[in-house]
Amino acid sequence: MFDIPLLRTFEAVASLSSFTKAGQQVNLTQSAVSAHIRRLEDQTGSALFERSTRTVILTPQGQALLGYARAILRLSEEAQILMRGGGNAVHLRIGASDDLTSTWLPSVLGKFQDTRTARTLEIQISNTPALLESMDRGELDLIVGCRCRGDQSGIHLWNEQLRWALGETLLEVDSPVPLAVFPEPCPYRDAALAALASKNCKWRITSVSPSLGSLTAMAAAGLAVTPLNSTSIPSTLQSAEFNAQLPPLPDVEFVAHIRPGLSEETVLLTRSIIKWITAHRPQGRQASRRGYMPSERHG
């Protein structure tokens, strides 16, 4: 029988690939995290991680345990919700960014709600800073979004590759790269501008919109390229990591924020939703193998 606190610590280390970050997430010191992992390794009789000075990687035994650990933690939290909440209705207010709510997140949340009667969800859509202001006013219980560079707030969920999304129209040599971007503050926008500046690439902003649909429409029309997380790029657009005019983009980090002061039942429900979203999110599209060489035309 595995101890729930040990499995929770193990899942945090596996997700974050870091004992230090896992300790921050589960509110334990790094030595306590190490002690939890040693106890779990004693219980399983196997090494769960390969550790070096820089990396923490799951062993094959650790990979096998991770799936069971996540299932056990989810069932444990759902049992606590059922026992403590009885048949009481719970209405959870969730904030999320448009790139998630315009793609896969509603379907994932719909399947979550289908299995949990008397739990209803309300979704507010905006960028993460605006959603955090709403949470400060007590208007949201949970936020799922991305984290700006240098920001350490929130619970780490996953990293996702940023890619350039563009239509069939080729970019012109020596012309500024036309960009369609979300409004500031936006990690995608910041990463794209920093990447272009690092390679001394010329650029110009042709469109600013809070709507994913507007950005992808601009790209599909050949009026701009737009930096997006890989799961937000529709099949109508090409996905490329870089070409002669488009430098590589970094990963973006997705995080969750839970409003302080929630009831214990609501906190358990938010954690259950976070685990459900993380487990059921789609995998990102692979970059296209096409070269996307720039056009020889000159403006």
ChimeraX attribute file (.defattr): number of C-alpha atoms within 10 A of each C-alpha:
attribute: neighborCount
match mode: 1-to-1
recipient: residues
	/A:1	5
	/A:2	12
	/A:3	11
	/A:4	13
	/A:5	12
	/A:6	19
	/A:7	21
	/A:8	18
	/A:9	24
	/A:10	26
	/A:11	20
	/A:12	22
	/A:13	25
	/A:14	20
	/A:15	18
	/A:16	17
	/A:17	18
	/A:18	17
	/A:19	24
	/A:20	16
	/A:21	19
	/A:22	25
	/A:23	19
	/A:24	14
	/A:25	16
	/A:26	15
	/A:27	12
	/A:28	17
	/A:29	15
	/A:30	16
	/A:31	12
	/A:32	14
	/A:33	23
	/A:34	18
	/A:35	13
	/A:36	20
	/A:37	21
	/A:38	16
	/A:39	15
	/A:40	20
	/A:41	18
	/A:42	11
	/A:43	12
	/A:44	15
	/A:45	10
	/A:46	14
	/A:47	16
	/A:48	24
	/A:49	21
	/A:50	12
	/A:51	13
	/A:52	8
	/A:53	5
	/A:54	7
	/A:55	11
	/A:56	17
	/A:57	16
	/A:58	19
	/A:59	15
	/A:60	14
	/A:61	15
	/A:62	21
	/A:63	14
	/A:64	12
	/A:65	17
	/A:66	19
	/A:67	12
	/A:68	12
	/A:69	19
	/A:70	18
	/A:71	13
	/A:72	16
	/A:73	19
	/A:74	19
	/A:75	13
	/A:76	15
	/A:77	18
	/A:78	18
	/A:79	13
	/A:80	16
	/A:81	19
	/A:82	14
	/A:83	11
	/A:84	12
	/A:85	14
	/A:86	10
	/A:87	12
	/A:88	11
	/A:89	11
	/A:90	15
	/A:91	13
	/A:92	18
	/A:93	18
	/A:94	21
	/A:95	28
	/A:96	21
	/A:97	23
	/A:98	21
	/A:99	23
	/A:100	18
	/A:101	19
	/A:102	14
	/A:103	14
	/A:104	16
	/A:105	19
	/A:106	13
	/A:107	13
	/A:108	17
	/A:109	17
	/A:110	12
	/A:111	12
	/A:112	18
	/A:113	15
	/A:114	11
	/A:115	9
	/A:116	11
	/A:117	12
	/A:118	13
	/A:119	16
	/A:120	14
	/A:121	14
	/A:122	11
	/A:123	17
	/A:124	17
	/A:125	19
	/A:126	19
	/A:127	21
	/A:128	25
	/A:129	16
	/A:130	14
	/A:131	24
	/A:132	20
	/A:133	12
	/A:134	17
	/A:135	21
	/A:136	13
	/A:137	9
	/A:138	13
	/A:139	16
	/A:140	22
	/A:141	23
	/A:142	25
	/A:143	27
	/A:144	23
	/A:145	23
	/A:146	25
	/A:147	22
	/A:148	19
	/A:149	13
	/A:150	6
	/A:151	7
	/A:152	10
	/A:153	11
	/A:154	17
	/A:155	19
	/A:156	20
	/A:157	20
	/A:158	16
	/A:159	16
	/A:160	17
	/A:161	19
	/A:162	27
	/A:163	31
	/A:164	26
	/A:165	27
	/A:166	28
	/A:167	21
	/A:168	13
	/A:169	16
	/A:170	14
	/A:171	27
	/A:172	16
	/A:173	16
	/A:174	15
	/A:175	15
	/A:176	14
	/A:177	21
	/A:178	19
	/A:179	25
	/A:180	26
	/A:181	27
	/A:182	25
	/A:183	14
	/A:184	14
	/A:185	13
	/A:186	17
	/A:187	21
	/A:188	27
	/A:189	19
	/A:190	16
	/A:191	20
	/A:192	24
	/A:193	18
	/A:194	14
	/A:195	17
	/A:196	18
	/A:197	13
	/A:198	10
	/A:199	12
	/A:200	11
	/A:201	17
	/A:202	14
	/A:203	15
	/A:204	13
	/A:205	14
	/A:206	14
	/A:207	18
	/A:208	14
	/A:209	13
	/A:210	17
	/A:211	17
	/A:212	22
	/A:213	14
	/A:214	16
	/A:215	24
	/A:216	26
	/A:217	17
	/A:218	19
	/A:219	25
	/A:220	20
	/A:221	14
	/A:222	16
	/A:223	19
	/A:224	25
	/A:225	29
	/A:226	25
	/A:227	29
	/A:228	27
	/A:229	23
	/A:230	24
	/A:231	20
	/A:232	22
	/A:233	24
	/A:234	15
	/A:235	8
	/A:236	14
	/A:237	18
	/A:238	21
	/A:239	25
	/A:240	25
	/A:241	20
	/A:242	16
	/A:243	15
	/A:244	12
	/A:245	22
	/A:246	21
	/A:247	21
	/A:248	19
	/A:249	23
	/A:250	17
	/A:251	17
	/A:252	21
	/A:253	19
	/A:254	18
	/A:255	20
	/A:256	22
	/A:257	23
	/A:258	21
	/A:259	16
	/A:260	12
	/A:261	10
	/A:262	12
	/A:263	9
	/A:264	13
	/A:265	18
	/A:266	19
	/A:267	20
	/A:268	19
	/A:269	19
	/A:270	24
	/A:271	18
	/A:272	19
	/A:273	18
	/A:274	21
	/A:275	16
	/A:276	18
	/A:277	18
	/A:278	14
	/A:279	14
	/A:280	15
	/A:281	15
	/A:282	13
	/A:283	9
	/A:284	15
	/A:285	17
	/A:286	13
	/A:287	16
	/A:288	11
	/A:289	10
	/A:290	10
	/A:291	10
	/A:292	20
	/A:293	14
	/A:294	16
	/A:295	12
	/A:296	11
	/A:297	11
	/A:298	9
	/A:299	7
